[in-house]
Amino acid sequence: MDDNKKKQWTENTIFLVVILGCGLGVDNTYYLQIMTFIGINTLLALGLNMLMGYAGQVSLGHAAFYGIGAYTTAILSGTYGISPWAALVCAVSCAVFIAFVVGLPTLKLSGYYLGMGTLGFGMIVNILFREWSTVTGGSSGFVGIPMLEAGPVSFMSGRNYFFLVWMVVLVAVLLCRRILSSRMGRALRSIHDGENASLAVGVNTHFLKLQIFMFSAALGAVAGFLYAHFVMFISPESFGFMVSVKMVTMVVIGGMASVWGALLGASLLTLLPEVLHGFAEYEMIIFGLILMVVMIFMPQGLTRGLLDIYEHSRKRDKRHGN
């Protein structure tokens, strides 16, 4: 086993131990609920990080896939009585198909134009959620979403749902790392560094960007499925433009091109509203200040910034020791 694989195995093992420790050691329902939301947001950040951090493609409407996953499972399981697990397959398939249809023309754009294209898509989907009230419940929201069950196991309790969400996150992390260590991952990095150079060496950049866009949409749909069956109520506000902005902020603050950065960014932006509950009216100002500070002093995100600080401190201690 080479050093890189050994490092990944160690990191994944530590991650699994932390999940088990938190799930078994925390009894407070509120804390378990917050950690479950962190897991759902981590899925969203992971998918967007693969698209933005590694492929270098900006998306300002990614909350649309989050909403598609949530509304598809809500309508199929809540209105038509279909099994939620079958609804999950339909939700992911629907999100991936729409990502293919939207991404085929949109991903030929780049920079601000791509951002505006994805922003328009997100707004159209949100308007559909709001106006198609006979199906989606409109602005009043959708109620009657059933809880998840797997045989005798019910995911109604905080601990069971916590483990469900974080096991899905673990699988997503392993899948992302597998993609990144493959030939596809190297091609994605080459697109991020220079798309023209990638084209020159024979990389089908448009097809590769489309693939990762669809993969990112699939993770968003899974997150939407988990969110819908966790809160059992959804409304268009949960999948609006500000949610897309929050997802981008998670990726940027945590650190683009970093799987663990997605976890750090999701944790920070999920916990902050809880900590600043008494300053809700200043929430966006505080988020903006944090983003500004991170961009000025840690332009590569908190993960890389903290690692650089650690390395600098270790080298300084080593010099003083000598």
C-alpha positions in Angstrom: 0.0 0.0 0.0 1.5 3.3 -1.1 1.6 6.4 1.2 -1.3 8.1 -0.5 -3.6 5.1 -0.2 -2.5 4.6 3.4 -3.3 8.2 4.2 -6.7 7.9 2.7 -7.4 4.7 4.6 -6.4 6.4 7.8 -8.5 9.5 7.2 -11.6 7.4 6.3 -11.1 5.2 9.4 -10.9 8.3 11.6 -14.0 9.7 9.9 -16.0 6.5 10.5 -14.8 6.4 14.2 -15.9 10.0 14.7 -19.4 9.2 13.2 -19.8 6.2 15.4 -18.6 8.2 18.5 -21.0 11.1 17.9 -23.9 8.8 17.1 -23.5 6.6 20.1 -22.1 9.2 22.5 -24.7 12.0 22.0 -28.1 11.5 23.5 -29.5 15.1 23.1 -32.0 15.0 20.3 -31.3 18.6 19.4 -27.6 18.0 18.9 -28.3 14.9 16.8 -30.7 16.9 14.7 -28.0 19.6 14.0 -25.4 17.0 13.2 -27.9 15.4 10.8 -28.4 18.7 9.0 -24.6 19.0 8.8 -24.5 15.6 7.0 -27.2 16.7 4.5 -25.4 19.9 3.8 -22.1 18.0 3.4 -23.7 16.0 0.6 -24.7 19.2 -1.1 -21.2 20.7 -0.7 -19.5 17.5 -1.8 -21.4 17.5 -5.1 -20.9 21.2 -5.8 -17.2 20.9 -4.8 -16.7 18.2 -7.4 -18.1 20.6 -10.0 -16.5 23.9 -8.8 -13.4 22.9 -7.0 -12.2 20.2 -9.4 -13.8 20.9 -12.7 -13.8 24.7 -12.3 -17.4 25.1 -13.3 -19.5 27.7 -11.5 -23.1 26.8 -10.6 -25.4 29.4 -9.0 -28.6 27.3 -9.3 -27.6 24.0 -7.7 -30.3 24.2 -5.1 -32.7 23.3 -7.9 -31.4 19.7 -7.9 -31.8 19.7 -4.1 -35.4 20.7 -4.6 -36.0 18.2 -7.4 -34.9 15.4 -5.1 -37.1 16.6 -2.3 -40.2 17.3 -4.3 -40.0 14.1 -6.4 -39.9 11.9 -3.3 -42.5 14.0 -1.5 -45.0 13.8 -4.4 -44.4 10.1 -5.2 -44.4 8.8 -1.6 -46.8 11.4 0.0 -49.4 11.8 -2.8 -49.2 8.4 -4.6 -48.1 6.1 -1.8 -45.1 4.8 -3.6 -42.3 3.4 -1.4 -39.8 6.1 -0.4 -36.9 3.9 -1.5 -38.4 3.5 -5.0 -39.1 7.3 -4.9 -35.4 7.8 -4.2 -34.4 6.0 -7.4 -36.9 8.2 -9.3 -35.7 11.4 -7.7 -32.0 10.7 -8.5 -33.0 9.6 -12.1 -35.0 12.7 -12.6 -32.3 15.0 -11.3 -29.6 13.3 -13.5 -31.8 13.5 -16.6 -32.6 17.2 -16.0 -28.9 17.8 -15.4 -28.1 16.2 -18.7 -30.7 18.2 -20.6 -29.7 21.5 -18.9 -25.9 20.8 -18.9 -25.7 19.8 -22.6 -26.1 23.4 -23.9 -25.2 25.3 -20.7 -21.8 23.7 -20.0 -20.6 25.0 -23.4 -20.5 28.4 -21.6 -17.9 29.5 -19.2 -17.2 32.0 -16.4 -19.9 34.5 -15.7 -22.1 33.3 -18.6 -22.2 29.8 -17.1 -23.0 31.3 -13.7 -25.9 33.2 -15.2 -27.2 30.2 -17.1 -27.3 28.0 -14.0 -28.8 30.9 -12.0 -31.7 31.1 -14.6 -32.2 27.4 -14.4 -32.5 27.5 -10.6 -34.9 30.4 -10.7 -37.2 28.6 -13.2 -37.3 25.5 -11.1 -38.1 27.5 -7.9 -40.9 29.3 -9.8 -42.3 25.9 -10.8 -42.3 24.7 -7.2 -44.2 27.8 -6.2 -46.7 28.1 -9.0 -47.6 24.4 -9.7 -49.6 24.4 -6.4 -51.9 21.5 -7.3 -49.0 19.2 -7.3 -46.3 20.8 -5.1 -48.5 22.6 -2.6 -47.2 26.0 -3.8 -46.0 28.6 -1.4 -47.9 26.9 1.5 -45.5 23.9 1.2 -46.0 20.2 0.9 -47.1 18.2 3.9 -47.7 14.5 4.5 -44.3 13.1 3.6 -43.9 9.7 5.2 -41.1 8.7 7.5 -38.5 6.3 6.3 -38.6 2.6 7.3 -36.5 -0.4 6.4 -38.3 -3.5 7.6 -38.6 -3.3 11.4 -36.2 -0.3 11.6 -37.8 3.1 11.8 -35.8 6.2 11.0 -38.0 8.4 13.0 -35.6 8.6 15.9 -32.8 11.1 15.9 -30.0 8.5 16.3 -31.3 6.2 13.5 -31.6 9.1 11.0 -28.2 10.4 12.1 -26.6 7.1 11.2 -28.5 6.8 7.9 -27.4 10.3 6.7 -23.8 9.9 7.8 -23.4 6.5 6.2 -24.6 8.0 3.0 -22.1 10.8 3.4 -19.3 8.2 4.0 -20.3 6.4 0.8 -20.3 9.7 -1.1 -16.8 10.6 0.3 -15.4 7.3 -0.7 -17.0 7.6 -4.2 -15.6 11.1 -4.7 -12.2 10.1 -3.6 -12.3 7.1 -5.9 -13.3 9.4 -8.8 -10.5 11.9 -8.0 -7.8 9.2 -7.9 -8.9 7.8 -11.2 -8.1 8.9 -14.8 -11.3 11.0 -14.7 -10.1 12.9 -11.7 -6.8 13.8 -13.3 -8.7 15.0 -16.4 -11.0 17.1 -14.2 -8.0 18.8 -12.6 -6.6 19.5 -16.1 -9.8 21.2 -17.1 -9.6 23.3 -13.9 -6.0 24.3 -14.7 -6.6 25.0 -18.4 -9.4 23.8 -20.6 -7.7 24.6 -23.8 -4.6 22.6 -22.8 -6.9 19.7 -22.0 -8.5 19.9 -25.4 -5.1 20.0 -27.0 -4.1 16.6 -25.5 -7.4 15.0 -26.5 -9.6 15.3 -23.4 -13.3 15.5 -24.3 -13.9 18.4 -21.9 -17.5 19.0 -22.6 -18.5 15.4 -22.0 -16.4 15.2 -18.8 -18.0 18.4 -17.5 -21.4 17.0 -18.3 -20.6 13.8 -16.4 -19.5 15.6 -13.3 -22.5 18.0 -13.5 -24.8 14.9 -13.5 -22.9 13.3 -10.6 -23.2 16.6 -8.6 -27.0 16.7 -9.4 -27.4 13.1 -8.2 -25.8 13.9 -4.8 -28.0 17.0 -4.6 -31.1 14.9 -5.2 -30.0 12.3 -2.5 -29.6 15.3 -0.1 -33.1 16.5 -1.0 -34.5 13.0 -0.4 -33.0 12.8 3.0 -34.1 16.4 3.9 -37.7 15.8 2.9 -38.1 12.6 4.9 -36.3 14.2 7.9 -38.4 17.3 8.3 -41.5 15.8 6.6 -42.4 19.3 5.2 -40.9 21.2 2.3 -41.6 24.6 0.7 -40.0 26.5 -2.2 -38.1 28.7 0.2 -35.9 25.8 1.2 -34.6 25.6 -2.4 -34.3 29.2 -3.5 -31.4 31.3 -4.7 -30.0 32.0 -1.3 -29.7 28.3 -0.7 -27.6 28.0 -3.8 -25.4 31.0 -2.6 -25.1 29.2 0.8 -23.9 26.1 -1.0 -21.3 28.0 -2.9 -20.2 29.7 0.3 -19.8 26.3 2.0 -17.4 25.2 -0.8 -15.4 28.4 -0.9 -15.0 28.8 2.9 -14.2 25.1 3.5 -11.8 25.0 0.6 -12.3 24.2 -3.1 -10.7 21.0 -4.4 -10.9 19.4 -1.0 -13.3 16.7 0.0 -12.8 17.4 3.7 -13.2 21.1 3.0 -16.8 20.4 1.9 -17.4 18.9 5.4 -15.7 21.8 7.2 -17.7 24.4 5.2 -21.0 22.6 5.7 -20.3 22.3 9.4 -19.5 25.9 9.8 -22.4 27.3 7.9 -24.9 24.9 9.5 -23.7 25.7 13.1 -23.4 29.5 12.7 -27.2 30.2 12.4 -27.7 28.2 15.6 -24.9 30.0 17.4 -26.1 33.4 16.1 -29.8 32.7 16.7 -30.3 36.0 18.5 -28.8 37.9 15.6 -30.8 36.4 12.8 -31.3 39.8 11.1 -27.5 40.2 10.8 -26.9 36.6 9.6 -26.1 37.5 5.9 -23.8 40.3 7.1 -21.9 38.0 9.3 -21.7 35.3 6.6 -20.4 38.0 4.2 -17.7 39.1 6.7 -16.6 35.6 7.3 -16.3 35.0 3.5 -14.4 38.2 3.1 -11.9 37.4 5.8 -11.4 33.8 4.5 -10.8 35.1 1.0 -8.3 37.7 2.1 -6.3 35.6 4.6 -7.0 32.1 3.4 -7.8 32.3 -0.3 -7.7 28.5 -0.7 -10.2 28.0 2.1 -10.1 27.1 5.8 -8.9 23.5 5.2 -5.8 24.5 3.2 -5.3 27.6 5.4 -5.3 25.7 8.7 -2.9 23.0 7.2 -0.5 25.8 6.1 -0.6 27.3 9.6 0.1 23.9 11.1 3.0 23.3 8.7 4.4 26.7 9.4 4.2 26.2 13.1 5.8 22.8 12.9 8.7 24.1 10.8 9.2 27.1 13.2 9.3 24.7 16.2 11.7 22.5 14.4 14.1 25.4 13.7 13.9 26.6 17.3 14.5 23.1 18.5 17.7 22.9 16.4 
